[in-house]
Amino acid sequence: MLRYLTILLIMAPASALAAGFERPIPNAQSATAELWFGLATVALIAALALVWYAVRRRQ
């Protein structure tokens, strides 16, 4: 009985090992994502221009 328990306890960690790392494969960027990125870029530049204008007027 003890021999079977010993074999079981030795084999148990083998089933708990983690799987190897597999690099994720990125998906291609869609046209919709590029459109939203472009709009966000324009909005960011416009916001920076408004902040620059507001700070320039305070001086």
Secondary structure, 3 states (H helix, E strand, C coil): CHHHHHHHHHHHHHHCCCCCCCCCCCCCCCHHHHHHHHHHHHHHHHHHHHHHHHHHHHC
